[in-house]
Structure formats: structure tokens, C-alpha cells
Amino acid sequence: MGITMPVATTVLYTDAHRITGTLMLRERLSEALNDPLTDYLELQDVRVSKLVDPDHRQISWPTTVVPKNEIVIATLDDDRGENKASRIDKMKKKDDTKLGCVVGAIELYGTGHIGFLSNPREVLLHQLRPFFPVTDANLLLPAAVDSWLETPLALANRAKLKAFALL
């Protein structure tokens, strides 16, 4: 009898596409994204659409591999893949603060979990991992009309930040 790994429906946003699929999680999604030993995430039962016209055409693939450096934001449909009790640094006190940022072409607003409050530059330089979590997140996608999405968790790629603010 084999070991079954937990799976989570994951949405990966790149600069131009939304890639939705099932991700097998050996660990939390944030740990998989921040793992320096891997450069890719592999998704099963994949649907790909363009960000600017998601209803126009959707492509389905059985499996795809996405380079982590192309991911702008990753989201989960629920927070099963981010069990707070399993957080590595759970002993450190984190303050919840509202933040806003532009990541690639996507605006992201929600709650950041920051070790100490300082100015945005210091937080960005010293506290945020390569993919940092934003909970109770609202995403504004680049579409012809306002296209807001709500998700319990978004992980933003620090390398793709265009602007960052503590609100």
C-alpha cells in the first residue's frame, strides 16, 4: 500500500496566464515555492487561460511543469496547504498588518504577517522570503473590466514586485 500525498487545487499566475491544476504537496505550498533545491512546480489536470481574456479560450493539459521564477502569484482555493500549526517559525510572533503591492501586472491587497513593523523598505529587504504569504487576499487582475478575486491565501513572488506598501 503506497503513501498518499495531500493534494490542493492551486492557481499559478504568470505575467500573461492563469494556470489552474492539482498540486501534490509534500509540504506547505509556501515551503515548496521557497525551496531553493527545486526550480519548478508540477501540476496535474491543468487548465490554462490568458489573464486579459480568461473566457475566450481555455486549454487543458494532463500535466505541466511551471518554472518558479515565472510565477507572479500562487493561490490555493482553501488554506489546507498552509497549516499554521506546521509553520517552521511558529514560535516567532508575527504582527498582522494590511499591505498592498503590485506584483507583475496584478494588484494584491490583504494581510501580511510581519515579524516587526518598520518602513516598507526594511520589511521588503529583511522580512519577506522569495514567495511571501498574504492572507484574506484580494487580487485585481489586468482585464478589460475590474476583475477582483478573493482567496484565503496568496503567495507573491518578491522578485516580481513593482510596488510594495504597508497600509
C-alpha positions in Angstrom: 0.0 0.0 0.0 1.5 3.3 -1.1 1.6 6.6 0.8 -1.0 9.1 -0.4 0.2 12.7 -0.6 -2.2 15.6 0.1 -3.3 17.5 -3.0 -4.6 21.0 -3.3 -6.2 22.9 -6.2 -3.6 25.6 -7.0 -3.7 28.6 -9.2 -0.5 30.0 -10.6 -0.5 33.4 -12.2 2.3 34.3 -14.6 2.7 37.7 -16.4 0.1 36.6 -19.0 -1.6 33.4 -17.9 -3.7 31.7 -15.2 -2.7 28.1 -14.7 -5.0 26.0 -12.6 -4.3 22.4 -11.5 -3.8 19.9 -8.8 -0.6 20.1 -6.9 0.8 17.2 -4.8 2.0 18.7 -1.5 4.9 17.1 0.4 5.0 20.3 2.5 3.1 23.6 2.7 2.8 25.5 -0.6 5.0 28.3 0.7 7.8 25.8 1.6 7.5 24.2 -1.9 7.8 27.7 -3.6 10.7 28.8 -1.3 12.6 25.5 -1.6 16.0 26.5 -3.1 16.6 22.9 -4.3 13.7 23.0 -6.8 13.1 25.3 -9.7 9.7 24.0 -10.8 6.2 23.1 -9.6 4.4 20.2 -11.3 0.6 20.4 -11.7 -1.9 17.7 -12.8 -5.3 18.2 -14.6 -4.3 21.6 -15.8 -6.3 24.4 -17.3 -4.6 27.4 -18.9 -6.2 30.7 -19.8 -5.0 34.2 -20.6 -5.3 36.8 -17.9 -6.7 39.5 -20.1 -9.4 37.3 -21.6 -9.9 34.3 -19.5 -13.2 33.3 -21.0 -12.0 33.4 -24.6 -10.1 30.1 -24.7 -9.0 27.6 -22.1 -6.5 24.9 -22.9 -6.4 21.6 -20.9 -3.3 19.6 -20.3 -2.9 16.4 -18.2 0.4 17.7 -16.6 2.5 20.8 -16.8 5.7 22.0 -15.1 5.9 25.7 -14.3 9.3 27.4 -13.5 9.0 29.1 -10.2 10.7 32.2 -11.5 7.8 32.7 -13.9 5.2 32.6 -11.2 3.9 36.0 -10.2 1.4 34.9 -7.6 0.3 31.4 -6.4 -3.1 30.8 -4.6 -4.9 28.0 -3.0 -8.7 27.5 -3.1 -8.6 27.0 0.6 -5.9 27.1 3.3 -5.4 23.3 3.6 -1.9 23.6 2.0 -0.8 26.1 4.6 -1.5 24.6 8.0 -0.5 27.3 10.5 0.4 24.7 13.1 3.2 23.3 10.8 4.8 26.6 10.2 8.6 26.3 10.7 8.9 29.6 12.6 5.7 29.3 14.5 7.3 30.3 17.8 8.1 33.8 16.4 5.4 36.4 17.0 4.1 37.8 13.8 2.0 41.0 13.5 -0.9 41.1 11.1 -0.8 44.3 9.0 -2.6 45.3 5.9 -0.4 45.6 2.8 -0.8 46.4 -0.8 1.5 45.6 -3.7 1.8 45.3 -7.4 3.2 42.0 -8.5 3.8 41.7 -12.2 0.5 43.1 -13.7 -1.6 42.1 -10.6 -2.6 44.3 -7.7 -2.6 42.4 -4.4 -4.2 43.5 -1.1 -4.6 41.7 2.2 -3.0 40.8 5.5 0.8 40.4 5.7 2.4 38.5 8.6 5.3 40.6 9.6 7.8 39.9 12.4 8.3 43.6 13.2 6.7 46.7 11.7 9.1 49.2 10.2 9.1 51.0 6.9 8.1 49.1 3.8 11.7 49.1 2.5 13.0 47.4 5.7 10.2 44.8 5.6 10.9 44.1 1.9 14.7 43.8 2.4 14.8 41.9 5.7 11.5 40.0 6.3 10.0 38.7 3.1 11.0 35.4 1.7 11.2 34.9 -2.1 7.5 33.9 -2.0 5.7 35.7 0.9 2.2 35.0 2.1 -0.8 37.4 2.1 -4.0 36.1 3.7 -7.5 37.2 3.2 -6.2 38.4 -0.2 -7.9 40.4 -2.9 -6.3 40.3 -6.4 -7.1 42.8 -9.2 -6.3 41.1 -12.5 -5.5 43.0 -15.6 -8.7 42.7 -17.6 -10.9 45.0 -19.7 -13.2 45.5 -16.7 -12.3 45.3 -13.0 -11.7 41.7 -12.2 -11.4 41.2 -8.4 -10.7 37.8 -7.0 -10.8 36.8 -3.3 -8.7 34.0 -1.9 -7.8 32.9 1.7 -4.1 32.8 0.7 -1.9 34.3 -2.0 1.9 33.8 -2.2 3.6 36.7 -4.0 6.9 36.4 -5.8 9.2 39.1 -4.2 11.3 39.2 -7.4 8.3 40.3 -9.4 7.3 43.2 -7.2 6.7 46.5 -8.9 5.5 48.3 -5.7 5.0 47.5 -2.0 3.2 49.4 0.7 2.2 48.8 4.3 -1.3 50.2 4.7 
